[in-house]
Amino acid sequence: MAPGEAPARSFVVVVLAVNALSAIVAVAGTKKALSTVDVEDELDAARAAIRRAARQHHRRGGGGEGGDVGSANWLRFYGGEADYDLLSRVYRNPAAFYRSYVEMERRFKVYVYEEGEPPILHEGPCKNIYTIEGRFIEQLELMSPPDDGGGVRTWDPTRAHAFFLLLSVSQMVKFVYRPPSQDRAPLRAIVADYVRVVAARHPFWNRSAGADHFMLSCHDWGPYASRGQPELYTNAIRALCNANTSEGFRPGKDVRRP
């Protein structure tokens, strides 16, 4: 796949997939999935495919045919005339990275909670510097249940690898914050209340202590608002435009958004 031929999905889904899969693997050893479709078995199959690609890549000395990834597809994925030496300096194993992307496209599912009402929940800005919040929410919300089971969104939470918290910090600031008070406590209160409702109505938050849940915020106060719920701040994946570690961004689990 050439760089200009990326699928019509928000790129953040790709990044979140990597983090969410890691998060659910971390809790899988102690928590059994609540599903007739065994999510853990799917993850085992994905990991096995990635390991095969990595091993075959090493056996072939890195270049040429990709074995499990097939006909050097992983090289075309990076742009057709990719420089292998350059790729090997950027990626520890380009073939394994390609296979992980393929497995994500094939398997990764996101469940969108329906709790809450606009404009603070289920809605975001689409025509200003915080547009990524509104566009991401809109893209997931407008997806329809597919007949063939395809697409990243699932309406069956037991099939989900990640759970999206439909919070918009930008909307909170617009409708709740009262300048110039500098009182941001209401933002934390909304976050805490929303997570409390979700945890009370569904078993999934408590199953992983929020580790397979994610939120997205492009407002500078996103990290601050997430502190309203300790497990959200500590365990959940946060896709943030404010990636300042002094304000709580954690590179090991959080995602940087431009």
Kinemage of the C-alpha trace (Angstrom):
@kinemage 1
@onewidth
@group {chain A} dominant
@subgroup {mainchain}
@vectorlist {calphas} color= white
{ca met a 1} P 0.000 0.000 0.000
{ca ala a 2} L 1.534 3.314 -1.033
{ca pro a 3} L 1.468 6.220 1.424
{ca gly a 4} L -1.178 8.006 -0.617
{ca glu a 5} L -3.422 4.953 -0.689
{ca ala a 6} L -4.204 4.685 3.017
{ca pro a 7} L -7.702 3.417 3.880
{ca ala a 8} L -10.396 6.008 4.561
{ca arg a 9} L -10.118 5.770 8.321
{ca ser a 10} L -8.734 8.109 10.914
{ca phe a 11} L -5.050 7.295 11.398
{ca val a 12} L -5.520 7.468 15.147
{ca val a 13} L -7.404 4.144 14.961
{ca val a 14} L -4.201 2.476 13.792
{ca val a 15} L -2.196 3.879 16.687
{ca leu a 16} L -4.904 3.135 19.218
{ca ala a 17} L -5.103 -0.427 17.943
{ca val a 18} L -1.501 -1.094 18.905
{ca asn a 19} L -2.008 0.353 22.382
{ca ala a 20} L -5.392 -1.262 22.960
{ca leu a 21} L -4.186 -4.705 21.937
{ca ser a 22} L -1.291 -4.348 24.372
{ca ala a 23} L -3.656 -3.228 27.122
{ca ile a 24} L -6.054 -6.127 26.748
{ca val a 25} L -3.167 -8.594 26.602
{ca ala a 26} L -1.940 -7.199 29.915
{ca val a 27} L -5.198 -8.064 31.665
{ca ala a 28} L -5.917 -11.283 29.783
{ca gly a 29} L -3.806 -13.377 32.120
{ca thr a 30} L -6.074 -12.697 35.087
{ca lys a 31} L -9.424 -11.753 33.519
{ca lys a 32} L -11.423 -14.053 31.253
{ca ala a 33} L -13.264 -12.421 28.354
{ca leu a 34} L -17.037 -12.173 28.775
{ca ser a 35} L -17.723 -13.369 25.248
{ca thr a 36} L -18.801 -16.360 23.209
{ca val a 37} L -16.287 -15.043 20.692
{ca asp a 38} L -13.010 -15.538 22.512
{ca val a 39} L -11.109 -12.291 22.117
{ca glu a 40} L -8.061 -13.832 23.759
{ca asp a 41} L -7.914 -16.545 21.070
{ca glu a 42} L -8.027 -13.853 18.380
{ca leu a 43} L -5.146 -12.039 20.026
{ca asp a 44} L -3.178 -15.280 20.287
{ca ala a 45} L -3.666 -15.848 16.558
{ca ala a 46} L -2.551 -12.289 15.775
{ca arg a 47} L 0.571 -12.594 17.926
{ca ala a 48} L 1.436 -15.924 16.315
{ca ala a 49} L 1.146 -14.409 12.821
{ca ile a 50} L 3.374 -11.496 13.803
{ca arg a 51} L 5.988 -13.837 15.285
{ca arg a 52} L 5.993 -15.954 12.108
{ca ala a 53} L 6.523 -12.863 9.972
{ca ala a 54} L 9.376 -11.724 12.207
{ca arg a 55} L 11.110 -15.105 12.130
{ca gln a 56} L 10.814 -15.519 8.355
{ca his a 57} L 12.022 -11.976 7.857
{ca his a 58} L 15.167 -12.722 9.879
{ca arg a 59} L 15.767 -16.061 8.139
{ca arg a 60} L 15.680 -14.340 4.759
{ca gly a 61} L 18.132 -11.698 5.861
{ca gly a 62} L 15.532 -8.953 5.830
{ca gly a 63} L 15.061 -8.394 2.087
{ca gly a 64} L 13.277 -10.234 -0.694
{ca glu a 65} L 10.077 -12.164 -0.290
{ca gly a 66} L 8.337 -11.776 3.036
{ca gly a 67} L 7.243 -15.387 3.534
{ca asp a 68} L 4.252 -15.031 5.807
{ca val a 69} L 3.625 -11.463 4.687
{ca gly a 70} L 3.681 -12.645 1.088
{ca ser a 71} L 5.380 -11.408 -2.083
{ca ala a 72} L 7.232 -8.582 -0.365
{ca asn a 73} L 3.900 -6.881 0.367
{ca trp a 74} L 5.502 -5.304 3.378
{ca leu a 75} L 7.906 -3.422 1.093
{ca arg a 76} L 5.050 -2.114 -1.069
{ca phe a 77} L 3.276 -1.110 2.140
{ca tyr a 78} L 6.115 1.339 2.819
{ca gly a 79} L 5.941 2.921 -0.618
{ca gly a 80} L 6.934 0.533 -3.372
{ca glu a 81} L 10.534 1.661 -3.821
{ca ala a 82} L 11.268 1.520 -0.113
{ca asp a 83} L 14.890 1.601 1.011
{ca tyr a 84} L 15.308 -1.505 3.149
{ca asp a 85} L 18.369 -0.158 4.994
{ca leu a 86} L 16.398 2.935 5.954
{ca leu a 87} L 13.387 0.878 7.058
{ca ser a 88} L 15.590 -1.358 9.180
{ca arg a 89} L 16.854 1.704 11.041
{ca val a 90} L 13.316 2.969 11.685
{ca tyr a 91} L 11.605 -0.346 12.452
{ca arg a 92} L 13.143 -3.168 14.410
{ca asn a 93} L 11.430 -5.586 12.032
{ca pro a 94} L 9.520 -3.997 9.105
{ca ala a 95} L 7.846 -7.281 8.128
{ca ala a 96} L 6.523 -7.794 11.657
{ca phe a 97} L 5.233 -4.227 11.722
{ca tyr a 98} L 3.421 -4.800 8.427
{ca arg a 99} L 1.869 -8.038 9.712
{ca ser a 100} L 0.708 -6.271 12.870
{ca tyr a 101} L -1.037 -3.683 10.670
{ca val a 102} L -2.700 -6.429 8.619
{ca glu a 103} L -3.910 -8.176 11.783
{ca met a 104} L -5.239 -4.889 13.122
{ca glu a 105} L -7.192 -4.256 9.910
{ca arg a 106} L -8.582 -7.777 10.037
{ca arg a 107} L -9.480 -8.103 13.707
{ca phe a 108} L -9.489 -4.838 15.669
{ca lys a 109} L -12.925 -3.784 16.991
{ca val a 110} L -14.015 -0.732 18.946
{ca tyr a 111} L -17.195 -0.502 21.000
{ca val a 112} L -18.698 2.983 21.371
{ca tyr a 113} L -20.628 3.594 24.580
{ca glu a 114} L -24.107 5.047 24.025
{ca glu a 115} L -24.447 6.663 27.447
{ca gly a 116} L -24.643 10.439 27.652
{ca glu a 117} L -26.169 13.268 25.669
{ca pro a 118} L -24.840 16.006 23.374
{ca pro a 119} L -23.360 18.554 23.350
{ca ile a 120} L -20.736 17.493 25.897
{ca leu a 121} L -20.892 13.819 24.945
{ca his a 122} L -21.304 12.251 21.480
{ca glu a 123} L -20.401 15.555 19.840
{ca gly a 124} L -17.319 17.639 19.199
{ca pro a 125} L -16.069 20.654 17.249
{ca cys a 126} L -15.533 20.151 13.511
{ca lys a 127} L -14.475 23.622 12.309
{ca asn a 128} L -11.736 24.853 14.621
{ca ile a 129} L -8.316 23.844 15.948
{ca tyr a 130} L -9.895 21.037 18.001
{ca thr a 131} L -11.569 19.470 14.973
{ca ile a 132} L -9.938 16.061 15.477
{ca glu a 133} L -12.230 15.498 18.481
{ca gly a 134} L -15.398 16.133 16.518
{ca arg a 135} L -14.275 14.336 13.376
{ca phe a 136} L -13.207 11.208 15.230
{ca ile a 137} L -16.452 11.064 17.212
{ca glu a 138} L -18.493 11.741 14.076
{ca gln a 139} L -16.765 9.028 12.047
{ca leu a 140} L -17.428 6.366 14.672
{ca glu a 141} L -20.955 7.516 15.468
{ca leu a 142} L -22.024 7.571 11.811
{ca met a 143} L -20.870 4.028 11.118
{ca ser a 144} L -23.787 1.671 10.506
{ca pro a 145} L -23.890 -1.967 11.602
{ca pro a 146} L -22.318 -3.834 8.661
{ca asp a 147} L -23.940 -6.974 7.311
{ca asp a 148} L -20.643 -8.779 6.883
{ca gly a 149} L -19.113 -7.954 10.257
{ca gly a 150} L -16.486 -5.686 8.679
{ca gly a 151} L -15.330 -2.275 9.865
{ca val a 152} L -13.611 -1.149 13.009
{ca arg a 153} L -16.759 -0.481 15.048
{ca thr a 154} L -18.697 -3.300 16.670
{ca trp a 155} L -22.144 -3.151 18.254
{ca asp a 156} L -21.364 -6.263 20.310
{ca pro a 157} L -19.219 -5.184 23.271
{ca thr a 158} L -18.112 -8.752 23.928
{ca arg a 159} L -16.243 -8.680 20.593
{ca ala a 160} L -14.463 -5.400 21.323
{ca his a 161} L -10.748 -5.007 21.877
{ca ala a 162} L -11.152 -1.356 22.914
{ca phe a 163} L -13.929 0.821 24.298
{ca phe a 164} L -14.318 4.476 23.298
{ca leu a 165} L -15.282 7.050 25.921
{ca leu a 166} L -17.210 9.743 24.047
{ca leu a 167} L -15.906 12.688 26.038
{ca ser a 168} L -15.103 15.996 24.375
{ca val a 169} L -13.005 18.243 26.593
{ca ser a 170} L -13.406 21.041 24.040
{ca gln a 171} L -17.181 20.877 24.470
{ca met a 172} L -16.810 20.833 28.252
{ca val a 173} L -14.749 24.015 28.095
{ca lys a 174} L -17.285 25.635 25.766
{ca phe a 175} L -20.409 24.800 27.746
{ca val a 176} L -19.276 24.316 31.355
{ca tyr a 177} L -16.153 26.385 31.990
{ca arg a 178} L -16.773 29.985 33.034
{ca pro a 179} L -13.828 32.305 32.311
{ca pro a 180} L -11.951 33.980 33.834
{ca ser a 181} L -12.550 31.905 36.952
{ca gln a 182} L -9.804 29.341 36.181
{ca asp a 183} L -12.067 26.848 37.959
{ca arg a 184} L -11.619 23.620 35.996
{ca ala a 185} L -13.127 21.363 38.666
{ca pro a 186} L -16.408 20.933 36.708
{ca leu a 187} L -14.443 19.250 33.906
{ca arg a 188} L -13.112 16.642 36.291
{ca ala a 189} L -16.564 16.167 37.781
{ca ile a 190} L -18.076 15.424 34.348
{ca val a 191} L -15.355 12.882 33.572
{ca ala a 192} L -15.771 11.176 36.940
{ca asp a 193} L -19.560 11.020 36.589
{ca tyr a 194} L -19.423 9.662 33.050
{ca val a 195} L -17.021 6.866 33.944
{ca arg a 196} L -19.104 6.048 37.021
{ca val a 197} L -22.203 5.599 34.841
{ca val a 198} L -20.368 3.472 32.284
{ca ala a 199} L -18.828 1.276 34.988
{ca ala a 200} L -22.198 0.818 36.692
{ca arg a 201} L -24.042 -0.184 33.505
{ca his a 202} L -21.385 -2.346 31.867
{ca pro a 203} L -18.879 -4.905 33.195
{ca phe a 204} L -16.034 -3.930 30.884
{ca trp a 205} L -14.500 -1.007 32.760
{ca asn a 206} L -14.214 -2.943 36.002
{ca arg a 207} L -12.916 -6.000 34.147
{ca ser a 208} L -9.723 -4.196 33.134
{ca ala a 209} L -9.749 -1.162 35.461
{ca gly a 210} L -10.069 0.914 32.289
{ca ala a 211} L -6.928 -0.419 30.581
{ca asp a 212} L -8.739 -1.311 27.340
{ca his a 213} L -10.652 1.995 27.192
{ca phe a 214} L -9.581 5.184 25.457
{ca met a 215} L -10.464 8.846 25.198
{ca leu a 216} L -9.389 11.527 22.745
{ca ser a 217} L -8.766 15.190 23.464
{ca cys a 218} L -7.111 17.948 21.485
{ca his a 219} L -7.685 20.602 24.138
{ca asp a 220} L -4.741 21.531 26.343
{ca trp a 221} L -6.852 20.700 29.376
{ca gly a 222} L -7.389 17.107 28.284
{ca pro a 223} L -4.751 15.658 30.655
{ca tyr a 224} L -6.173 17.708 33.513
{ca ala a 225} L -9.759 16.612 32.858
{ca ser a 226} L -8.737 12.949 32.755
{ca arg a 227} L -7.504 13.225 36.332
{ca gly a 228} L -11.145 13.361 37.374
{ca gln a 229} L -11.173 9.568 37.355
{ca pro a 230} L -7.962 7.984 38.770
{ca glu a 231} L -8.189 4.771 36.713
{ca leu a 232} L -8.794 6.753 33.539
{ca tyr a 233} L -5.704 8.833 34.229
{ca thr a 234} L -3.530 5.881 35.284
{ca asn a 235} L -4.694 2.964 33.135
{ca ala a 236} L -6.730 4.080 30.115
{ca ile a 237} L -5.277 5.063 26.743
{ca arg a 238} L -5.455 8.796 26.153
{ca ala a 239} L -5.026 10.185 22.636
{ca leu a 240} L -3.848 13.707 23.405
{ca cys a 241} L -2.612 16.700 21.468
{ca asn a 242} L -1.020 17.938 24.684
{ca ala a 243} L 1.780 15.384 24.981
{ca asn a 244} L 3.638 17.246 27.723
{ca thr a 245} L 4.988 14.696 30.207
{ca ser a 246} L 5.069 17.378 32.905
{ca glu a 247} L 1.268 17.456 32.655
{ca gly a 248} L 0.830 13.697 32.868
{ca phe a 249} L 1.312 12.369 29.323
{ca arg a 250} L 2.625 8.805 29.564
{ca pro a 251} L 4.464 7.653 26.422
{ca gly a 252} L 4.179 3.992 27.403
{ca lys a 253} L 0.376 3.961 27.030
{ca asp a 254} L -0.835 7.302 25.681
{ca val a 255} L -1.014 8.413 22.029
{ca arg a 256} L 0.260 11.705 20.635
{ca arg a 257} L -2.120 13.483 18.270
{ca pro a 258} L -1.032 16.398 16.038
